[in-house]
Amino acid sequence: LLDYEFCEQLGGVDSMRERLGKEILLEELTHGVVIQVGPNAKLGDRNIKEDMSLYKRVNQVVCSLRTPEHLPLPGFNKIETLEWLKRFDE
């Protein structure tokens, strides 16, 4: 989920939609957008070699918003959260 202010920092909704491509849903809501890759979320498990190519494309579009101030993901501390997010930079 991204509010419209963040979308503008990324070039606007139309630009984001074009860069994401047709395989990735970008749905506009009242206060921002939701980006959805497929019907079920994937965790990026490297052991089973999940195909994360669409997630990596989303990352290419939104990674400039990443800061060290991210709230930790459930079960992770801040450093682990940033390390997990970096796996989509590859």
SERO-4910 file (N, C-alpha, C, O; in steps of 0.05 Angstrom, whole numbers):
BEGIN
 pado doro    nc1    nc2    nc3   cac1   cac2   cac3    cc1    cc2    cc3    oc1    oc2    oc3
  Leu    A     17    -23      0      0      0      0     18     25      0     37     27     16
  Leu    A     12     43    -17     26     69    -19      7     91    -21    -12     90    -37
  Asp    A     11    113     -5     -7    135     -9      2    151    -34     23    147    -45
  Tyr    A    -16    169    -42    -11    183    -67     14    201    -66     26    206    -87
  Glu    A     21    211    -43     46    227    -40     70    210    -48     88    219    -63
  Phe    A     71    185    -39     93    167    -47     92    161    -77    113    160    -90
  Cys    A     68    157    -87     65    152   -116     76    175   -133     89    170   -153
  Glu    A     72    199   -124     82    222   -138    113    222   -137    126    230   -157
  Gln    A    125    214   -115    154    213   -113    165    192   -132    188    193   -140
  Leu    A    148    172   -140    157    151   -158    149    157   -187    152    140   -204
  Gly    A    140    181   -193    133    189   -220    104    189   -226     96    195   -249
  Gly    A     87    183   -207     58    183   -211     47    155   -217     62    137   -225
  Val    A     22    152   -213      8    126   -216     11    115   -244     17     92   -247
  Asp    A      7    132   -264      8    122   -292     36    111   -299     39     90   -311
  Ser    A     56    125   -290     84    117   -294     89     90   -280    102     72   -291
  Met    A     80     89   -255     84     64   -239     70     41   -253     82     19   -255
  Arg    A     45     45   -262     30     23   -275     45     14   -300     46    -10   -305
  Glu    A     56     32   -315     70     25   -340     95      9   -333    101    -12   -346
  Arg    A    110     17   -313    135      3   -305    130    -24   -293    146    -42   -295
  Leu    A    107    -27   -279    100    -52   -266     92    -73   -287     97    -97   -284
  Gly    A     79    -64   -308     69    -83   -329     42    -95   -322     31    -91   -300
  Lys    A     31   -109   -341      4   -120   -339      1   -143   -320    -21   -148   -310
  Glu    A     24   -156   -313     22   -180   -295     18   -171   -266     10   -188   -249
  Ile    A     23   -146   -260     21   -136   -232     -2   -117   -230     -4    -97   -245
  Leu    A    -20   -122   -211    -43   -105   -206    -35    -80   -190    -23    -83   -169
  Leu    A    -42    -57   -200    -40    -32   -186    -68    -21   -185    -79    -12   -205
  Glu    A    -80    -22   -161   -108    -13   -158   -108     13   -142    -96     15   -121
  Glu    A   -123     32   -153   -125     58   -140   -147     57   -119   -169     47   -124
  Leu    A   -141     68    -96   -160     70    -74   -164    100    -67   -154    117    -81
  Thr    A   -179    105    -47   -185    133    -39   -160    149    -33   -157    172    -43
  His    A   -142    138    -18   -118    153     -8    -92    143    -20    -71    153    -12
  Gly    A    -93    124    -38    -68    114    -50    -73     90    -67    -95     87    -79
  Val    A    -53     73    -69    -55     49    -86    -47     24    -71    -33     26    -51
  Val    A    -56      2    -81    -47    -24    -71    -34    -38    -96    -45    -37   -118
  Ile    A    -11    -50    -91      3    -65   -112      1    -94   -104      8   -101    -81
  Gln    A     -8   -111   -123    -12   -139   -117      1   -156   -138     -3   -153   -162
  Val    A     18   -175   -129     31   -194   -147     18   -221   -142     25   -235   -123
  Gly    A      0   -228   -159    -13   -255   -158    -33   -257   -136    -37   -239   -120
  Pro    A    -47   -280   -135    -69   -284   -116    -59   -289    -87    -75   -285    -68
  Asn    A    -35   -299    -84    -24   -305    -57      4   -294    -54     20   -294    -73
  Ala    A     10   -284    -31     36   -273    -25     57   -295    -24     51   -317    -14
  Lys    A     81   -289    -33    104   -307    -30    124   -294    -11    125   -270     -9
  Leu    A    139   -311      2    159   -301     22    186   -298     10    204   -285     22
  Gly    A    191   -309    -13    218   -308    -25    236   -328    -13    260   -323     -9
  Asp    A    226   -352     -9    242   -374      3    263   -383    -17    257   -394    -38
  Arg    A    288   -377    -10    310   -385    -28    314   -415    -29    325   -425    -49
  Asn    A    307   -429     -8    311   -458     -7    294   -473    -28    302   -494    -38
  Ile    A    270   -463    -34    253   -476    -53    253   -461    -80    239   -468    -99
  Lys    A    270   -441    -82    275   -426   -106    249   -415   -119    243   -419   -142
  Glu    A    233   -401   -102    209   -389   -111    216   -368   -133    235   -354   -130
  Asp    A    199   -367   -153    203   -346   -174    194   -319   -163    170   -315   -158
  Met    A    213   -302   -159    207   -276   -147    210   -253   -167    213   -230   -159
  Ser    A    211   -260   -193    216   -239   -213    196   -216   -213    204   -193   -217
  Leu    A    171   -222   -208    151   -200   -207    155   -183   -182    151   -159   -183
  Tyr    A    162   -195   -160    168   -180   -136    192   -162   -140    193   -140   -130
  Lys    A    212   -172   -154    236   -156   -160    228   -132   -178    240   -111   -175
  Arg    A    209   -136   -196    200   -114   -212    186    -92   -195    191    -68   -199
  Val    A    170   -101   -176    157    -82   -158    179    -67   -142    178    -43   -139
  Asn    A    199    -82   -133    221    -69   -119    235    -48   -135    242    -27   -125
  Gln    A    239    -54   -161    252    -34   -178    237     -8   -179    248     13   -182
  Val    A    210    -10   -178    194     14   -179    193     29   -152    193     53   -152
  Val    A    193     14   -130    188     27   -104    213     29    -86    211     42    -65
  Cys    A    235     18    -94    258     16    -75    270     43    -67    282     46    -46
  Ser    A    265     64    -83    276     90    -75    262    101    -50    272    120    -38
  Leu    A    240     89    -42    226     98    -18    237     84      7    230     92     29
  Arg    A    253     64      3    264     48     26    282     66     43    299     80     33
  Thr    A    278     64     69    295     78     88    303     60    111    290     39    115
  Pro    A    324     66    125    331     50    149    310     52    171    312     38    191
  Glu    A    291     70    168    270     74    188    246     55    185    226     59    199
  His    A    248     35    167    226     16    164    219      4    191    237     -2    207
  Leu    A    194      1    195    186    -15    219    195    -43    214    193    -53    192
  Pro    A    203    -57    234    211    -85    230    186   -102    221    164    -97    230
  Leu    A    191   -120    203    171   -139    195    166   -158    219    184   -162    235
  Pro    A    143   -170    221    137   -188    243    158   -211    244    163   -224    224
  Gly    A    170   -215    267    190   -236    271    218   -228    264    237   -244    267
  Phe    A    222   -203    255    249   -193    247    255   -168    263    237   -153    271
  Asn    A    281   -162    267    288   -136    277    293   -118    253    289   -126    230
  Lys    A    301    -93    258    304    -74    236    326    -83    216    321    -81    192
  Ile    A    348    -93    226    370   -101    208    361   -125    191    365   -126    167
  Glu    A    348   -144    203    337   -168    189    317   -160    168    316   -171    146
  Thr    A    300   -140    175    280   -130    156    293   -118    131    285   -125    109
  Leu    A    313   -101    135    327    -89    113    342   -110     96    343   -108     72
  Glu    A    354   -130    109    367   -152     95    347   -167     78    353   -175     55
  Trp    A    323   -173     89    303   -187     75    294   -171     50    290   -182     28
  Leu    A    290   -145     54    281   -128     32    303   -127      9    296   -125    -14
  Lys    A    328   -128     17    350   -126     -2    351   -150    -21    362   -148    -43
  Arg    A    339   -173    -13    339   -196    -30    324   -191    -56    328   -206    -76
  Phe    A    308   -171    -57    293   -164    -81    309   -145    -99    300   -138   -121
  Asp    A    333   -136    -90    350   -119   -106    366   -135   -126    377   -124   -145
  Glu    A    369   -161   -122    386   -178   -138    376   -181   -166    388   -195   -183
***
